[in-house]
Amino acid sequence: MNDRLVAIEDRLFRADENLDVLKGLLRAYYASDAFRLFGDFDPDEDRGIRMNGAFRPPEIRVFTLIGDILHEFRSSLDWLTWQLVEENGAGQPDDSTKWPVLHVAPTAPKKGPNRGINPPPHVRGGVSEEAIAIIDEAQPYKWGENYASHPLYMLHWLNIRDKHRHIVIRGIDISNVVVYGDDPIPRFTWTAEVIKSDEDGAQVRFVPNDPEVDVQIPATLQVMLFEETGGANTPLLQTLTQIRDAVWATFLHVERECFPP
């Protein structure tokens, strides 16, 4: 490990520690009585399941940890950029030196030998060709119209929002729904019952209130993010894990290519 990167790696480890704490809080949350859900099933409706009831949101510490995790991952990239500028030696980093996260590629010049060719992102102070190639490769604009799903774009967007307020959650989402039993399946009312849970969500079943109805409906409940863009309508832990994996992969790529032993 290059001495320049020790503090950055330690910050990444701290983010991982906070993510483990968050997982523990989510396990406790999904195993609690947070979900009091009921509704009805109508086989003639397109959506079939209609849900009512309420849920208790996670405790405040969950949101505080989310903010800490986002800050640690985002600042790790900015610290890494500072070290890349110093390693390159062509200029000096300053408070404007940061890891660029762009959803639109820099504008191509209209004249000259490079006309029509989009330049790589600009880094204040300058970095090596190897470094700028890695930075360019990691840009959300490489995903085209799907840029908002890019983990580094989600990190950038959510980190900015967390500086002003807690990240918004939409409540819970139902997924992996399977309906089987009576044929034809009748219309019936149900009450949700938690079967098991872990940090990824609660496995539930919608139990018919009428014992004569022989229908099974297992499903998964997950807390969802709800921002306009960048992490919108995605499971909370899944989003943070994608961000974590992307930042670590970027860090290791830079270490391997730009800071040889």
URDAUR-V972365 format. One record per residue. N is the residue number from 1. RES is the residue in one small letter. PHI is phi in whole degrees, -180 to 180 (NA if undefined). OMEGA is omega in whole degrees, 0 to 359 (none if undefined). Layout:
[[N & RES & PHI & OMEGA] [N & RES & PHI & OMEGA]]
This chain:
[[1 & m & NA & 175] [2 & n & -63 & 182] [3 & d & -58 & 180] [4 & r & -64 & 189] [5 & l & -103 & 186] [6 & v & -60 & 182] [7 & a & -66 & 180] [8 & i & -69 & 179] [9 & e & -61 & 179] [10 & d & -63 & 178] [11 & r & -66 & 177] [12 & l & -65 & 177] [13 & f & -64 & 179] [14 & r & -65 & 176] [15 & a & -62 & 178] [16 & d & -63 & 178] [17 & e & -62 & 179] [18 & n & -65 & 177] [19 & l & -65 & 177] [20 & d & -66 & 176] [21 & v & -63 & 179] [22 & l & -60 & 179] [23 & k & -59 & 178] [24 & g & -63 & 178] [25 & l & -66 & 179] [26 & l & -69 & 176] [27 & r & -61 & 179] [28 & a & -66 & 181] [29 & y & -65 & 182] [30 & y & -66 & 180] [31 & a & -86 & 183] [32 & s & -86 & 178] [33 & d & -95 & 184] [34 & a & -68 & 185] [35 & f & -108 & 174] [36 & r & -123 & 190] [37 & l & -118 & 175] [38 & f & -150 & 180] [39 & g & 173 & 179] [40 & d & -142 & 178] [41 & f & -121 & 179] [42 & d & -124 & 183] [43 & p & -63 & 180] [44 & d & -88 & 178] [45 & e & -91 & 179] [46 & d & -62 & 181] [47 & r & -81 & 177] [48 & g & 74 & 184] [49 & i & -88 & 173] [50 & r & -116 & 189] [51 & m & -116 & 174] [52 & n & -130 & 179] [53 & g & 104 & 185] [54 & a & -152 & 173] [55 & f & -137 & 176] [56 & r & -93 & 182] [57 & p & -66 & 177] [58 & p & -61 & 180] [59 & e & -66 & 184] [60 & i & -58 & 182] [61 & r & -59 & 177] [62 & v & -59 & 182] [63 & f & -70 & 177] [64 & t & -62 & 178] [65 & l & -64 & 177] [66 & i & -57 & 179] [67 & g & -62 & 178] [68 & d & -62 & 181] [69 & i & -63 & 179] [70 & l & -61 & 180] [71 & h & -63 & 183] [72 & e & -64 & 179] [73 & f & -71 & 181] [74 & r & -68 & 181] [75 & s & -68 & 177] [76 & s & -61 & 178] [77 & l & -65 & 180] [78 & d & -68 & 176] [79 & w & -61 & 180] [80 & l & -62 & 179] [81 & t & -64 & 178] [82 & w & -56 & 180] [83 & q & -67 & 177] [84 & l & -65 & 178] [85 & v & -65 & 179] [86 & e & -64 & 179] [87 & e & -65 & 180] [88 & n & -69 & 173] [89 & g & 79 & 182] [90 & a & -84 & 182] [91 & g & -151 & 182] [92 & q & -113 & 174] [93 & p & -73 & 175] [94 & d & -145 & 184] [95 & d & -67 & 177] [96 & s & -94 & 179] [97 & t & -78 & 181] [98 & k & -155 & 176] [99 & w & -76 & 181] [100 & p & -71 & 174] [101 & v & -130 & 189] [102 & l & -121 & 176] [103 & h & -97 & 175] [104 & v & -127 & 181] [105 & a & -65 & 175] [106 & p & -54 & 185] [107 & t & -66 & 178] [108 & a & -76 & 177] [109 & p & -66 & 180] [110 & k & -91 & 180] [111 & k & -134 & 176] [112 & g & 90 & 184] [113 & p & -65 & 181] [114 & n & -104 & 182] [115 & r & -60 & 180] [116 & g & 80 & 181] [117 & i & -107 & 179] [118 & n & -68 & 177] [119 & p & -74 & 175] [120 & p & -72 & 178] [121 & p & -60 & 178] [122 & h & -90 & 175] [123 & v & -122 & 182] [124 & r & -62 & 181] [125 & g & 103 & 176] [126 & g & 86 & 177] [127 & v & -131 & 182] [128 & s & -70 & 177] [129 & e & -62 & 178] [130 & e & -63 & 182] [131 & a & -68 & 183] [132 & i & -67 & 177] [133 & a & -66 & 178] [134 & i & -68 & 179] [135 & i & -61 & 179] [136 & d & -64 & 181] [137 & e & -63 & 185] [138 & a & -90 & 184] [139 & q & -80 & 177] [140 & p & -58 & 181] [141 & y & -64 & 176] [142 & k & -67 & 180] [143 & w & -93 & 177] [144 & g & 60 & 182] [145 & e & -66 & 180] [146 & n & -93 & 185] [147 & y & -55 & 184] [148 & a & -68 & 178] [149 & s & -91 & 180] [150 & h & -68 & 184] [151 & p & -58 & 181] [152 & l & -73 & 175] [153 & y & -69 & 177] [154 & m & -60 & 178] [155 & l & -61 & 182] [156 & h & -59 & 183] [157 & w & -65 & 184] [158 & l & -68 & 179] [159 & n & -64 & 177] [160 & i & -63 & 181] [161 & r & -63 & 184] [162 & d & -69 & 178] [163 & k & -69 & 185] [164 & h & -116 & 184] [165 & r & -165 & 175] [166 & h & -68 & 174] [167 & i & -61 & 184] [168 & v & -82 & 170] [169 & i & -115 & 183] [170 & r & -92 & 186] [171 & g & 113 & 182] [172 & i & -122 & 178] [173 & d & -121 & 178] [174 & i & -101 & 177] [175 & s & -139 & 179] [176 & n & 55 & 181] [177 & v & -80 & 176] [178 & v & -130 & 179] [179 & v & -119 & 177] [180 & y & -152 & 180] [181 & g & 144 & 183] [182 & d & -49 & 176] [183 & d & -131 & 1] [184 & p & -76 & 180] [185 & i & -75 & 182] [186 & p & -84 & 170] [187 & r & -78 & 181] [188 & f & -158 & 174] [189 & t & -98 & 184] [190 & w & -145 & 173] [191 & t & -130 & 183] [192 & a & -76 & 179] [193 & e & -136 & 180] [194 & v & -77 & 179] [195 & i & -92 & 178] [196 & k & -157 & 182] [197 & s & -156 & 171] [198 & d & -151 & 183] [199 & e & -67 & 182] [200 & d & -86 & 180] [201 & g & 153 & 178] [202 & a & -109 & 173] [203 & q & -86 & 185] [204 & v & -126 & 169] [205 & r & -135 & 179] [206 & f & -94 & 188] [207 & v & -88 & 177] [208 & p & -59 & 178] [209 & n & -72 & 177] [210 & d & -94 & 182] [211 & p & -63 & 179] [212 & e & -79 & 180] [213 & v & -85 & 181] [214 & d & -100 & 181] [215 & v & -136 & 177] [216 & q & -114 & 177] [217 & i & -135 & 172] [218 & p & -82 & 180] [219 & a & -161 & 178] [220 & t & -120 & 175] [221 & l & -109 & 179] [222 & q & -137 & 172] [223 & v & -73 & 185] [224 & m & -114 & 169] [225 & l & -74 & 178] [226 & f & -148 & 172] [227 & e & -111 & 183] [228 & e & -58 & 179] [229 & t & -156 & 182] [230 & g & 76 & 181] [231 & g & 90 & 182] [232 & a & -69 & 174] [233 & n & 57 & 176] [234 & t & -127 & 179] [235 & p & -61 & 185] [236 & l & -55 & 185] [237 & l & -67 & 178] [238 & q & -60 & 180] [239 & t & -64 & 180] [240 & l & -64 & 179] [241 & t & -68 & 176] [242 & q & -62 & 177] [243 & i & -62 & 180] [244 & r & -58 & 182] [245 & d & -63 & 181] [246 & a & -68 & 181] [247 & v & -68 & 178] [248 & w & -63 & 180] [249 & a & -62 & 179] [250 & t & -66 & 179] [251 & f & -58 & 182] [252 & l & -66 & 177] [253 & h & -64 & 179] [254 & v & -64 & 180] [255 & e & -59 & 184] [256 & r & -68 & 187] [257 & e & -92 & 189] [258 & c & -114 & 179] [259 & f & -130 & 181] [260 & p & -63 & 181] [261 & p & -66 & none]]
